[in-house]
Amino acid sequence: MRVYQWYLDDAIPLPPLKPDQAPLQQVNLTADVTRFLRRQLDLPGKMRGGMLFGLASGETLEVHLATRLGHPTTQRERVLEPDRGFALGVSETLLALGRQNWDWCGNWLSYPHAHLDGVQCDLHWLIRGARQGIVDEQHPLLVAGWLEGVLTVRAYLLEFGSPLTPGGLRWRGLTVSTAAS
């Protein structure tokens, strides 16, 4: 649903958060997603990013699929914004496979050297993602990298009432669980 809304330039409004809907606290990555991120980190040399597909239940976001931003042969100038045709194709494929509950639930990125940088660097990308409409209160940005030889993923959401970033947005971190791959 979210890909269609984004693809059609907001012609289909996203449903607002329900007052009784708990804010996300936890992101769980499946073994397939964990393997995908590890493979991406083994290809250092440029900034990488992509889309996440899954579903939220209560305070937990279950991420079942991670993709690139587009076909590998397509040059992407933007690190967070997916190719619209590619995004639509992934969503259509998920529907055809009976995974209609899996929606575009966030984005991921990694730095060129494949290691985690400081939180301030992450916040720069959080601001960019928020300005592009990619990251919001329901759709986190995950930053993946190696930290002392271990895959580490940090997740951020926009939220009102949390620390201010230099760009004036309020954010909070989420707990991330990676499955063994």
PyMOL commands that set and color helices and strands:
alter all, ss='L'
color gray80, all
select helices_A, chain A and resi 2-7+31-41+84-96+119-131
alter helices_A, ss='H'
color red, helices_A
select strands_A, chain A and resi 26-29+48-57+60-66+103-110+141-147+150-158+171-178
alter strands_A, ss='S'
color yellow, strands_A
deselect
rebuild
show_as cartoon
